[in-house]
Amino acid sequence: MTADHYRAPVLEALEEYHRSGRLGFTPPGHKQARGADPAVREILGDAVFLGDVLATGGLDDRLTRGRVLQSAQELMADAVHAEHTFFSTCGSSLSVKAAMLSVAGPHEKLLIGRDAHKSVVSGLILSGIVPVWVEPRWDAERHVAHPPSAAEFEAAFEAHPDARGALVTSPTPYGATAALRDIAEVCHRRGRPLIVDEAWGAHLPFHPGLPSWAMDAGADICVTSIHKMGSGLEQGSVFHLRGDLVPPALLGTRADLLGTTSPSVLIYAGLDGWRRQMALRGEELMG
């Protein structure tokens, strides 16, 4: 069945919520702005409060029978050639930790590019995973660091054959991208998954002139911050999954373990609307 990218399930459900005049005996306590401080309403505007409803028991029913979030995630997956997509309202910091916990456990090794984000270090502390650092390549001419090469990951696997997988940052904060196809091949030859922290690469799937992105390059898990190179709200992140090296249910439960039970529908709506914008006009906008 062809995905209808003119749809935006979260935004449509929010519109219906307002059209029906619903007001739940549930959080959030501001009750569609009615209970908020007038001075705060004056600065933020009522639209912020009107979009702030419960995800379940508000936007959808408590059993999620409307499949609002699931439908939005399926459309996002289709837009970027993933098999499974998960939304996060806790930024890519949560998404990276969930990915790490899905690949390795306490006292197990994970190959990690040394130019990793703080969230990776936090994930190591929380999980007890043992890092095997793979050094980035310093470019003395341009004064930037490039991601580690496939050959460097190959050497790290040879030295640590018990490593459970690899994690690379691409693009880096410098804007440099990794040779993801080659690194994925190094991992998959050993039956190990590749995680790509692609927080700065939300735009990459939407124009053929841009560098290849993680899912098309054969990565298993990809983490993307929509609030960076996309137009989502702060803390809006998605993580995608392909292949059979990481079970989708496992990745989902790891994210559930770390995530909030009170996700922001405002952030979901930003993710959903950005996907529609990029699926319909992304190549034009990037061009």
N, C-alpha and C positions, 0 to 999 in steps of 0.2 A: 504494500500500500504506500502510495506516494505521500510524503509529509507535506502538510499545508503550512508553509512558512508565513502566510498572511495571518495565521492565528497567533495569539499571545494569551495562553490559558490563564496565567496569573492575573494579568491586567483585565481580562474579560470577567473573571470571577470577582475581582474587586469592583468593577463597574456594576455588576449585578448586585453585589452586597449593598452598594449605595442606592441603586435603583429601588430595591425592595425595602429600604429604610430600616434595615435590621440593626438591633442594638442588643448585644448579648449581656447576660449576667456573668460575665467572665472578665479576665484581664483583656486588654490594658485598662487601667483604672481611669484614664482621662475620658473614657466614653465618647469617642469620636469628637474630641476637642472640648466637649461641654465642661469637663472638670479641670481643664488645664488653666494655668495662670494666664490671665488676659495679656500681661506684659510679654509672656513667652509666645503666646499666639500671635501677637503683633509682630514679633521679630521672625519667627519661624514660618508663619502662615498656617492656616488651618489644613492645607493640603497634606502636610506632614502627618498630622494626627488622623486625618481621614483615611490615609493609606496604612495606618498602623493598626492592624487587626490580628487576631490569632490565625495561625496557619491552619490548624485543625480546631474545629469548634467555632470557626469564624469564616475564613476564606473557603474552607472545605468542611464537611462534617467530621465528627470525631473518628469515624472509620475510614476517612479519605475515599469515600465512594465516588466522589466527583473526579478523582484522579487528576486534580488540578496540577499539583507539583510534579507528579509522574509524567503527565503529558508535556509539561514545559521542559522537563529534563530529556525526554525522548526527542523533542524537536531540536534541542541543543546538540544532542549526540548526532543526529542526522546532519545538522549543519556543518559539523566539523569532522565527519567520518569516523566517529567513535562508535563502539558497540554499547557502552553504558556511560551515562553522565550523572554526576551527583552535584547538587548545589550546596554551597557553604555560605553561611552568613557570618562566619568567623574568620574570613580572609584566607589567603593561601597558607598562612601559618598553620591552621588546622589541617588543611588538605594535605600538606607535605607530611605532617606527623601521621595522619591516617594512612598515607601511602607507605611510609616506612614501616609502620606496625603491621601492615599487610604482607610485607616481604620478609622481614626478619624479626627475631625475638631476643630476649635477654641472652647475653653472652655469645650471640651469633654475629658474624661479620657482615658488613655492608661496605662496598667500595663507594667512596664519595669524593667528588671533586672538591678540592680544598677551598675553592671560592664560594662555598655554600652559604646560604642565608642563615640568619640567627635561628629561624624556625627548625632547621635541620639539627643544629646543636641542641636546641631544646628537646627535640625528638629523641636524640641520643641519651640525654639525661633522664628523660621520662621512661624510656623503653629498656635501657641497659644494653642496647645494641653497641657492638664494638666497631668503631670506624676504621677503615683502611683508607687513609687519605691518598688521593691521586692529585698531584700538583698541576695547577694550571700552567700555561706557557706564557712567559713574559715577552712582550713585544717591545724591544728596546727602541725601535724607531718611532712607534706610535704612542709609547708609554701607556699601553693598556695590557690587560691579561686576557688571553684567549682560553677557552675551555680546554681541559685535557684531551689529548688525541685518543683515537681508538687503539693505537699501539700502546699507549700508556695504560689504558684499561686492560689490554691483553696481558701486559707484563704484571699488572697487579693481580689478575686472576691466576696467573701462573705461580706467583709467589704465595697466593692465598686461595687455593682451589676450593676451600670450604666456604668461601663468601657466598651469601645467599642471593646477591644481586648487585646492581649498581645504581647510583644516583648522580645525575649531571645537571648543572644549571645552564640553560640555553633558552633565550639569550641571557648573557650576563648583564649586570648593571652597566657595563661599558657598551653594550649593544652587539657584542660578538656572539656568533652562534656556533654550536658544536657540529661535528660530523656525525649526526645522529644515526644515519643509516648504518655507518660503519661500526659505531659503538653498539647499536642494537644487535648487529650480526655477531659481534664478540660475545655478547651476553647469551644470545639464543643458541649459539653453538654449544653452550654448556647447559642449556635448559634453565637459564637464570633470567629473571625479569629486569627490565630497564625502567627506572623512574626518571622522568624529566621534570625539573622545576622550571616550567616555562611561564613563570609569573609575569614576565615582561613581554610575552609573545601572543597576546590575545588576538592581534591583528593578522598573524601569519597565515591562517587558513583561507583568507579571503581575497588574495590576489596572487596570480601565478608568478609575478615578478619578485615576490618576497621569498626569503629562504624557506626551505621545507620545514614543516612543523612536525611535532612529535608523533602524532597518530599516523600521519602519512609516511613517516620515516621508520615505522615499525616499533616504536616504543610501546610498552605495556601500560604504564600509568603516566598521565600528564596532568600537571597542576597549572592552572592559569588564573591570574588575577584580572577580572574584568574591569576593575576600577583603575587599572594602570593604563594599558593601551586600548582599552575599550571605554564605553561611556556609562558603565555601571556605577552604582554608588559605592562609597568606601566600604570595605569588608566583603564586597561581592566577589566570590571566587567559585570556580568550577573545577572538578577533577574528573578526568575521562579514563576509560579503561578499554583495552582491546586484547584479544587473544585469550588463551586458556591457562596462562601461568599464574594468574591471580584470580581466584573466584570472586565474582561480583558481590556475592552475599558477604564474604569476608571483608572486602573493602568497605561495604556499607556499614557493617557492624563496628568496624574500627572507627569510622567517622562518627557513628552514633555514640560511641563510648566517649569521644572527646567533645562533641558538639553541644550546643545549648538545646534545651527542651523548649525554648521560647524564641524560635527563629523570627527574624524580621521580614514581614511580608513586603515592606518597602524595598529591601535588598533583593528579594526574590523577583519583584516586579521590574527592578532595574536590570537584572540578568535576563529576564524573559524579553523585555523590550529591546535590549541590545542585540540579542540573537535574531529577532525579527528584522531589525534594521540592517544587520550585516548579511543575513541570508538573502534579503531582497536587494540591498544596495551596496554591499560591502566592497565588491570589486570596483564599482564606480567611485565610492568614497576614497578607497585606498589609492586608486589611480590619480 
